[in-house]
């Protein structure tokens, strides 16, 4: 969704320029590694001239690097979240359990939270991977086609889902099995809410599959999801449910106690 001039009227303390700069940084993801000036202009809803000024400013600050007509993130971008991650020791404790699980089960485990219509990893085994891109803490994936995302979205009311789709959508069809229909998605989330765990098969990428369970705070509110992913060449959904679901449920209880 583009940032528009209407936002400026919300408060005299609102900086539209800063908001647009942050929106540019939000374009990048494991699927979007580089952007052009015209792509940035379309995404943020500004002129190409303004987009170029923002991009070159971020280059000057060291957050972007220019390669011909494209712009890519630099490693300096990690400094933005370091302070927050350092203060949030909940996920540092969870990370230890994630690594132990990954080593024991030989599959990549992760903890993620909901960030708009995406999941954002707060703890993850970065050695093993099932996607072409290596994902780490801070990276995001679409929530509606990930097992962890389904767990987190299932805690929301239908109107809250609608708001997320309106603000961060549309739902993009990544594979033939990706759920992009609103009613079908709501039906899937109802099933997840009833059983308290979710699976995803061929929905993010063909051949990938995963299973996830909720992590609770001390008030019983779902604050994150613990998931494990694999590939159909190694596992099946039935195997994940039989062999990994009990492990996930036990570990999620322990992580819930840790973060509480």
N, C-alpha and C positions, 0 to 999 in steps of 0.2 A: 504494500500500500504506500502510495506516495505521501510525503509530508507536504501539506498545503499551507497557504497563507492563513487559512482559517485558524490554525493552531495558535498563531501569534496573538489572536484576540483573547485567548483564554486567561492570560495574566501578563501584567507589565513586567514581571520578573522572568518571563520565558524568553530564552535565547533561541531564535529560529535558526541562526547560523550554526550554533553548537548542535542543535537537534539534527540538522542536515548532515553535519560532519559525522555524527554517530551513526546515522542511517547508512552512510556510505560504508562504514566499517562493518555494519551488520549484513551487507550484501554477501560478504565472503563466507564460505562454508566448505566442507569437504567436496561438494559438488561444483562450487564456483570458486576456482582458484585465482582467476584474473578477471578484470573488467576493463572495458573501454570507456572513453568519455561519453559516448552516446548511450551506452548501456546504463551508466551511472545516472545520466540525466533522466532517462525514462523511469528508472527505479525510484529515484527521489522526487521526481516531479519538478525539475528545474531546467533551465536552459543549458545548452552544451557549454556555453562560455562560463556559467557559474559552476557547473560540474567540474570543468577543467581547473578552475581556481581552487576549489576544494581539494581535488586530487593532488595538485601540485603543492598545496599547503601541507598535506599529510606526507608527501614525499620529503618536503623540507624538514618536517618534524621527525622523520625517520620511521614512520609507521608503514609507509608504502614505498615500493621501488618501481620505477618506470622501466619498461622494456618495450621499446618501439612505441606502438600505439596502445599498449596494455599496461595495467597497474596490478601489482601483486603485493600481498602482505609481507612484511619483514618480521624477523623474530622479536623485534621490539614490542610488537602488539601484545606479547605475553605479559609485559610489565603492567598493563592496565589492570589485570585481574589478580596479580600476585598478592597485593595487600589484603584483598577480600578473602582469597583462599587461605592465606596464612592465618587470618583471624578465625576462620571457620574450621576449628579443629574437629568438628563432627566428621567431616569427610576424610580427614587425615586418618582418623581411627578406622573408618569404613574401608579405606584403601588397603590397609593391612589385611583385612579379612578377604577383600576382593582378590588380592595377589595369592593368598593362601588357597582360596578356592580354585583359582585358575591353575595353580601348580598341581593341586591334587587331582582335578578333573580333566586337565589338559584341554581346556576350552576357555575362550575369553569371557570373563565375567565383568560386570560393570554396574555402577550405581549412577542413576540419572535423575534429574529434576525436570519439571515442565517449565518451558520458556516460550510462552506464546503457543504456537502450533508446532513447536519443536521440542525435542528432549535435548538437554545439555548434560554432558558427562561431568560428574564431580569426582568420580573415582573409577579407574579403569585399568585393566591389564593391557599395556601397550605393546607387549611382545607378540602376542598372538592376534591374528586378524582374520576376518571373514569377508571384508570388503576390500576393493582394490586400493582404497586410500587407507593409510594408517591413522586411526582415530585416537585422540588422547583427551585428557582432561580439558574441558572448555569447548570441545568440538560439539557440533549439533547434528541431529538427523531429524527428518520429519516424524512427528509423533504418531500420526494416524496409521502409519504402516510399519511401526515397530512394536514389539511386544511390550516393552517398557512404556512406550507412549500410550498404548491402549489402557494399561493399568492406571496411568495418571489421568488420562482424559475421562476414564470411567467414573471418576469422583466428582465430575462436573455435571451440572444440570443442562438439559438440552439448549436452553437459551444462552448459557455460557459458552457452549460449543459453537452456537451460531455466531456469537460475538467474536470468538477467536477466528472462525472462518472468514467472517466479514473483514476483520482487521488484518489477518495475516495470510488469508487464502489467496487463490483458490486451492483446493486439494488437487495436487498434480498426480497423474497416473504414471507411476514409475515402471510398473509391469502390468501384465494382463490381470493380475490378482490384487492389485492395489485398490482399496475401497475408496472411491471418490464420491459416491452417492450419499447424501446426508442421511436418509432414512436407513440405508444399509449400515452406515457407520454407527448410528445411534443404536440399532439392533445389536450389533457386535459389542458395543460398550455395555449394553444391558447384561449380556451374557457374562462379560468379564466381571461386572460388579457383583453378580450373583455368586460366582465361583471364586473370586478374589485372586485370579491369576489369568494370564493371557498368553496366547501364542501368535506367531506370525510366520508364514511360510510363503516364500516367493513374492512377498509384498514389497520389500525394499529393493532387492535385487534377485534375479532368478537364481535359484540354487541355495539361497540363504534361508535360515530358519532360526527362531529364537523362542524363549519362554521367559516370563517375568512375573514377579510377585511384588506386593507393596511393602514399603517401609513406613512405620508409623512413628509419630511423636508421642509424648507421654499423655496427650489428651485423646489419643486414638485417631488422629487425623493423618491421612496419607500425605507424606512430604517428599517421598522419593520412590524409586522402583529399583529392585535388584534383578538383573537379567543375565542370561547366558546366551550366547549366539553360537551357531555352528553352520556347517555346510552339508547339503544333502548327500555329498559324496562320503561324509563321515558318519552322519547321524540321521535319524528320522524324528518326526514329531512325536511318534509313540515312544521312542527311546528317551527323548527329552522329558516327557511326562512321567515315564516310569522311573528313570534313573536320576534325573536332575531336579525335578520338582520337589521331592522331599528334602534334598540338600538346600535348595533355594529357600524353602519355607523355614527351615531350621536356622540358616544363616541370616535371613531377614529378621527373625525374632531377636537374634543376638545383636544385629546392627541397630535395630530399633531401641534396644536397651542402651547401647552405646551412645546413640545420638540424643536420647532422652536425658 
